[in-house]
């Protein structure tokens, strides 16, 4: 996507790789929307920390980051022994996989890299194949998101009011995004519509990231408190809901996404509002057969008990305030603890359709169409 900072506009990918420095380059999403900064991770341990600490987040983005991180680890190996390289790769793989356990994209991405690597007969060949495979995963991520836009764009009609939850935009992928892809496609065709961005506590990715993306893109939008969605739905002010997914079960159609997604799906069902989920092939888990088996990440209680923001400075530039350092503010009662599950699971029967690069399917149709959706024996 194009990003405008000051008077300069240029295209960025959320995740990129510097082969000369063997470094993964990431947009630091913790600083948005107040600062735009690129960080480089110099080894696979730093790359894993970037995933865990949510410098980079979102299914496709952490998938591409894990793929590049695995290639980064392979490229750092010194020696000619393939067995020792294999042990090293196992360690790199486990480190990156453990960084964020709920999303399946990192596993699918790294499995693809390892599969391609195995075709190499020397360490040098495997190094080269690892990076090529990671780059192909990143490029496929972009192509899949563009295809999701083509498939889902017709859902966005003139004058619609659309609700999003969390961020499944280009920041959550390498480019374009999934839940936002139909919005961008409809905008490109000249249709006008309005987007309500759930703030998405506790990390507020809707308020900080989705709203920033839509502002950069010039799409009409407003941020709402998570609990305001029911009010707007009850008053017939929402026509369509589109969300992303961190893991969708191909056998059952159950969808894992940011905490609060299930709540929106229940509201949509109660009020007969279409509820769509947009996913690339890499987000589909073809192995698990029950949503209860999905590992749900429990994050630090500090995210619930407070909030991060930026200090507004007294000096102003242009039409808005300038912001200084990033700070954490405690909001909750000082002696209280908190629970902080990062995701929930939405049953298939609450989902109108799943938008994929290959078309829009009912959740229960995924398994029957698995060949079209990238399933490999």
C-alpha positions as CSV (number, residue, x, y, z in Angstrom):
1,X,0.0,0.0,0.0
2,X,1.0,3.6,-0.4
3,X,1.9,5.5,2.8
4,X,2.0,9.3,3.0
5,X,4.3,10.7,5.6
6,X,4.4,14.5,5.5
7,X,4.4,15.3,1.8
8,X,6.1,12.2,0.6
9,X,4.1,9.1,-0.6
10,X,5.7,5.8,-1.4
11,X,4.8,2.1,-1.5
12,X,5.6,-0.2,1.4
13,X,5.2,-3.9,2.2
14,X,4.6,-4.8,5.8
15,X,7.3,-7.4,5.6
16,X,10.4,-7.4,3.5
17,X,13.9,-9.0,3.4
18,X,17.3,-7.5,3.1
19,X,19.4,-10.3,1.6
20,X,22.7,-8.4,1.8
21,X,22.3,-8.0,5.6
22,X,20.3,-11.2,6.1
23,X,17.7,-9.1,8.0
24,X,13.9,-9.1,8.1
25,X,12.5,-5.5,7.6
26,X,9.2,-4.8,9.4
27,X,6.9,-1.9,10.0
28,X,6.8,-1.4,13.7
29,X,3.1,-1.6,14.3
30,X,3.3,-0.8,18.0
31,X,4.1,2.8,17.1
32,X,1.3,3.4,14.7
33,X,-0.6,5.6,14.1
34,X,1.6,8.2,15.6
35,X,5.0,7.1,14.2
36,X,5.9,5.2,11.1
37,X,9.2,3.3,11.5
38,X,10.9,0.4,9.8
39,X,12.9,-2.0,12.0
40,X,15.3,-4.7,11.0
41,X,15.8,-7.9,12.8
42,X,19.4,-9.2,12.5
43,X,18.9,-12.9,13.4
44,X,16.1,-15.4,13.8
45,X,15.9,-14.9,17.6
46,X,15.2,-11.2,17.0
47,X,12.7,-12.1,14.4
48,X,10.8,-14.4,16.8
49,X,10.8,-11.6,19.4
50,X,9.4,-9.2,16.9
51,X,6.5,-11.7,16.3
52,X,6.0,-12.3,20.0
53,X,6.1,-8.6,21.0
54,X,3.8,-7.7,18.1
55,X,6.1,-5.4,16.2
56,X,4.6,-7.4,13.4
57,X,1.1,-9.0,13.8
58,X,-1.6,-10.4,11.6
59,X,-1.9,-13.9,10.1
60,X,-0.2,-13.4,6.7
61,X,2.3,-10.9,8.0
62,X,3.6,-13.2,10.8
63,X,3.5,-16.1,8.3
64,X,5.8,-14.2,5.9
65,X,8.0,-13.1,8.8
66,X,8.3,-16.6,10.0
67,X,9.2,-17.8,6.5
68,X,11.9,-15.1,6.2
69,X,13.0,-15.9,9.7
70,X,13.5,-19.5,8.9
71,X,15.5,-18.6,5.7
72,X,17.4,-16.1,7.8
73,X,18.4,-18.9,10.3
74,X,19.4,-21.2,7.4
75,X,21.5,-18.5,5.8
76,X,23.3,-17.9,9.1
77,X,24.4,-21.6,9.4
78,X,28.1,-22.1,8.9
79,X,29.2,-25.5,7.8
80,X,28.7,-28.1,5.1
81,X,27.0,-31.0,7.1
82,X,23.4,-31.4,6.0
83,X,22.5,-33.3,9.2
84,X,23.8,-30.5,11.4
85,X,21.9,-28.0,9.2
86,X,18.7,-30.1,9.8
87,X,19.2,-29.9,13.5
88,X,19.8,-26.2,13.3
89,X,16.6,-25.8,11.2
90,X,14.6,-27.7,13.8
91,X,15.7,-25.2,16.5
92,X,14.9,-22.2,14.3
93,X,11.5,-23.6,13.4
94,X,10.5,-24.3,17.0
95,X,11.7,-20.8,18.1
96,X,9.6,-19.1,15.5
97,X,6.6,-21.3,15.9
98,X,6.4,-20.7,19.7
99,X,6.3,-16.9,19.2
100,X,2.5,-16.8,18.4
101,X,0.8,-20.2,18.8
102,X,-2.7,-19.5,17.6
103,X,-2.2,-18.5,14.0
104,X,-1.5,-21.3,11.5
105,X,0.1,-19.1,8.8
106,X,3.6,-19.3,10.3
107,X,3.5,-23.1,10.5
108,X,2.2,-23.4,6.9
109,X,4.8,-20.9,5.7
110,X,7.7,-22.6,7.4
111,X,6.5,-26.0,6.3
112,X,6.6,-24.8,2.7
113,X,10.1,-23.4,3.1
114,X,11.3,-26.7,4.6
115,X,9.7,-28.7,1.8
116,X,11.5,-26.6,-0.8
117,X,14.8,-26.7,1.0
118,X,14.8,-30.5,1.1
119,X,15.3,-30.5,-2.7
120,X,18.8,-29.1,-2.2
121,X,21.6,-31.5,-2.2
122,X,24.1,-29.2,-0.5
123,X,24.0,-26.7,2.3
124,X,24.5,-23.9,-0.2
125,X,21.6,-25.1,-2.3
126,X,19.4,-25.4,0.7
127,X,20.3,-21.8,1.8
128,X,19.3,-20.5,-1.6
129,X,16.1,-22.5,-1.8
130,X,15.0,-21.4,1.6
131,X,15.1,-17.7,0.7
132,X,13.4,-18.3,-2.6
133,X,10.6,-20.2,-0.9
134,X,10.2,-17.4,1.7
135,X,10.0,-14.8,-1.1
136,X,7.5,-16.9,-2.9
137,X,5.3,-17.2,0.2
138,X,5.3,-13.4,0.6
139,X,4.5,-12.8,-3.1
140,X,1.7,-15.4,-3.0
141,X,0.3,-13.7,0.1
142,X,0.0,-10.5,-1.9
143,X,-1.6,-12.3,-4.9
144,X,-4.1,-14.1,-2.7
145,X,-5.1,-10.8,-1.1
146,X,-5.6,-9.2,-4.5
147,X,-7.8,-12.1,-5.5
148,X,-9.8,-11.8,-2.3
149,X,-10.5,-8.2,-3.3
150,X,-11.8,-9.3,-6.7
151,X,-14.0,-12.0,-5.1
152,X,-15.4,-9.9,-2.3
153,X,-15.5,-6.5,-4.0
154,X,-19.0,-7.0,-5.4
155,X,-20.3,-7.5,-1.8
156,X,-19.6,-3.8,-1.1
157,X,-22.5,-1.8,-2.6
158,X,-23.0,1.9,-2.9
159,X,-23.8,3.6,0.4
160,X,-23.2,0.5,2.5
161,X,-22.2,0.8,6.2
162,X,-19.7,-1.9,7.0
163,X,-18.3,-3.1,10.4
164,X,-14.8,-4.4,10.8
165,X,-13.1,-6.0,13.8
166,X,-9.4,-5.8,14.6
167,X,-7.1,-5.3,11.7
168,X,-7.1,-7.7,8.7
169,X,-5.7,-5.0,6.4
170,X,-2.4,-4.7,4.6
171,X,-0.6,-4.3,7.9
172,X,-1.8,-7.8,8.8
173,X,-0.5,-9.2,5.6
174,X,2.4,-8.5,3.2
175,X,0.2,-6.1,1.3
176,X,-3.5,-5.3,0.5
177,X,-5.0,-7.4,3.3
178,X,-8.0,-9.7,3.5
179,X,-11.0,-8.0,5.2
180,X,-9.9,-4.7,3.6
181,X,-9.3,-6.1,0.2
182,X,-13.0,-6.0,-0.9
183,X,-13.1,-2.4,0.4
184,X,-10.1,-1.3,-1.6
185,X,-11.5,-3.1,-4.7
186,X,-14.9,-1.4,-4.3
187,X,-13.2,2.0,-3.8
188,X,-11.2,1.5,-7.0
189,X,-14.4,1.0,-8.9
190,X,-15.8,4.3,-7.5
191,X,-18.3,3.1,-4.9
192,X,-18.8,5.1,-1.8
193,X,-19.4,3.5,1.6
194,X,-18.7,4.0,5.3
195,X,-16.7,1.8,7.6
196,X,-17.1,1.5,11.3
197,X,-13.9,0.3,12.9
198,X,-14.3,-1.6,16.2
199,X,-11.6,-0.3,18.5
200,X,-10.7,-3.9,19.3
201,X,-9.5,-3.8,22.9
202,X,-7.2,-4.6,24.6
203,X,-4.6,-3.7,22.0
204,X,-6.9,-1.4,19.9
205,X,-5.8,-2.6,16.5
206,X,-9.0,-1.4,15.0
207,X,-8.6,2.2,16.3
208,X,-4.8,2.4,15.7
209,X,-4.2,0.3,12.6
210,X,-7.4,-0.2,10.6
211,X,-8.4,3.4,11.0
212,X,-4.9,4.6,10.0
213,X,-5.0,2.4,6.9
214,X,-8.4,3.7,5.9
215,X,-7.3,7.3,6.5
216,X,-4.2,6.7,4.3
217,X,-6.5,5.2,1.6
218,X,-9.1,8.0,1.9
219,X,-12.0,5.7,2.8
220,X,-14.8,7.2,4.9
221,X,-14.7,5.7,8.4
222,X,-15.3,6.2,12.1
223,X,-13.9,4.4,15.2
224,X,-16.4,2.9,17.6
225,X,-16.1,1.4,21.1
226,X,-16.4,-2.4,20.8
227,X,-19.6,-2.4,22.8
228,X,-21.2,0.2,20.6
229,X,-21.5,-2.3,17.7
230,X,-24.7,-3.9,19.2
231,X,-26.3,-0.4,19.5
232,X,-25.6,0.4,15.9
233,X,-26.7,-3.0,14.7
234,X,-30.0,-2.8,16.6
235,X,-30.7,0.6,15.0
236,X,-30.1,-0.8,11.5
237,X,-26.9,1.2,11.0
238,X,-24.8,-1.8,9.9
239,X,-25.4,-3.5,6.6
240,X,-22.4,-5.9,6.5
241,X,-19.6,-7.3,8.7
242,X,-16.2,-8.5,7.3
243,X,-13.5,-9.8,9.5
244,X,-10.2,-11.8,9.0
245,X,-9.0,-15.0,10.6
246,X,-5.9,-16.3,12.2
247,X,-6.9,-20.0,11.7
248,X,-9.9,-21.4,9.9
249,X,-10.5,-25.1,10.1
250,X,-11.0,-26.6,6.7
251,X,-12.8,-29.7,8.0
252,X,-15.4,-27.8,10.0
253,X,-15.4,-24.2,8.9
254,X,-14.8,-22.8,12.4
255,X,-13.0,-19.5,12.4
256,X,-10.4,-18.3,15.0
257,X,-10.0,-14.6,15.1
258,X,-9.3,-11.7,17.4
259,X,-11.2,-11.8,20.7
260,X,-14.7,-10.3,20.2
261,X,-15.3,-11.8,16.7
262,X,-17.6,-14.4,18.1
263,X,-19.7,-11.7,19.8
264,X,-20.1,-9.8,16.5
265,X,-21.1,-13.1,14.7
266,X,-23.8,-13.7,17.4
267,X,-25.1,-10.2,16.9
268,X,-25.1,-10.6,13.1
269,X,-27.1,-13.8,13.4
270,X,-29.6,-12.3,15.7
271,X,-30.2,-9.3,13.4
272,X,-29.9,-11.1,10.0
273,X,-26.8,-9.2,9.0
274,X,-24.3,-10.9,6.6
275,X,-21.2,-11.9,8.4
276,X,-18.2,-12.7,6.1
277,X,-14.7,-13.9,6.8
278,X,-11.8,-13.2,4.4
279,X,-8.8,-15.5,4.3
280,X,-5.9,-16.6,2.1
281,X,-5.1,-20.3,1.6
282,X,-2.3,-20.1,4.2
283,X,-4.8,-19.4,7.0
284,X,-6.6,-22.8,6.5
285,X,-5.8,-25.6,8.9
286,X,-6.6,-28.9,7.2
287,X,-5.6,-31.0,10.2
288,X,-7.6,-30.0,13.3
289,X,-11.2,-31.3,13.4
290,X,-12.5,-29.2,16.3
291,X,-12.2,-25.5,17.3
292,X,-11.7,-26.7,20.9
293,X,-8.3,-28.0,19.8
294,X,-7.0,-24.6,18.6
295,X,-4.4,-23.2,21.0
296,X,-5.7,-19.9,22.2
297,X,-3.0,-17.5,23.2
298,X,-3.3,-15.9,26.7
299,X,-1.5,-12.6,26.6
300,X,-0.1,-10.5,29.5
301,X,-2.8,-9.0,31.8
302,X,-1.2,-5.5,31.5
303,X,-2.8,-5.2,28.0
304,X,-6.3,-5.3,29.7
305,X,-5.4,-3.3,32.8
306,X,-4.0,-0.3,30.8
307,X,-3.4,1.1,27.4
308,X,-0.5,2.4,25.3
309,X,-0.6,5.8,23.6
310,X,1.5,8.7,22.6
311,X,2.0,12.0,24.4
312,X,0.6,15.0,22.6
313,X,3.2,17.8,22.3
314,X,2.4,21.4,22.7
315,X,3.7,22.4,19.2
316,X,1.4,21.9,16.2
317,X,2.3,21.3,12.6
318,X,-0.2,21.7,9.8
319,X,-3.7,20.7,10.7
320,X,-3.1,18.4,13.6
321,X,-1.0,17.8,16.8
322,X,2.4,16.3,16.9
323,X,3.0,13.3,19.2
324,X,6.0,12.4,21.2
325,X,7.1,9.3,23.1
326,X,5.0,6.2,23.5
327,X,3.7,5.6,27.0
328,X,1.7,3.0,29.0
329,X,-1.1,4.3,31.3
330,X,-2.6,2.1,34.0
331,X,-6.4,2.4,33.8
332,X,-7.8,-0.4,36.0
333,X,-7.9,-0.6,39.8
334,X,-4.3,-1.0,40.9
335,X,-4.8,-4.2,42.9
336,X,-6.9,-6.0,40.3
337,X,-5.7,-8.8,38.0
338,X,-7.1,-9.7,34.5
339,X,-7.7,-12.5,32.0
340,X,-6.5,-11.8,28.5
341,X,-7.4,-14.4,25.9
342,X,-6.2,-13.1,22.5
343,X,-8.7,-15.0,20.3
344,X,-12.1,-16.7,20.2
345,X,-13.6,-19.3,17.9
346,X,-16.7,-18.6,15.8
347,X,-18.9,-21.6,14.8
348,X,-19.5,-22.3,11.2
349,X,-23.3,-21.8,11.5
350,X,-22.8,-18.1,12.4
351,X,-20.8,-17.4,9.2
352,X,-22.5,-16.3,6.0
353,X,-19.6,-17.0,3.8
354,X,-15.8,-17.3,3.6
355,X,-14.1,-15.1,1.0
356,X,-11.1,-16.8,-0.5
357,X,-8.9,-16.2,-3.5
358,X,-10.8,-19.0,-5.2
359,X,-14.3,-17.8,-4.5
360,X,-16.8,-17.3,-1.7
361,X,-17.8,-20.6,0.1
362,X,-20.1,-21.6,2.9
363,X,-17.9,-22.7,5.8
364,X,-19.1,-26.3,5.5
365,X,-18.1,-26.3,1.8
366,X,-14.3,-25.8,2.5
367,X,-13.5,-29.5,2.8
368,X,-15.4,-30.4,-0.4
369,X,-13.5,-27.7,-2.3
370,X,-10.1,-28.4,-0.6
371,X,-8.2,-28.9,-3.9
372,X,-9.3,-25.5,-5.1
373,X,-8.2,-24.1,-1.7
374,X,-4.6,-25.3,-1.7
375,X,-4.9,-28.5,0.2
376,X,-1.9,-30.8,-0.3
377,X,-1.9,-34.5,0.6
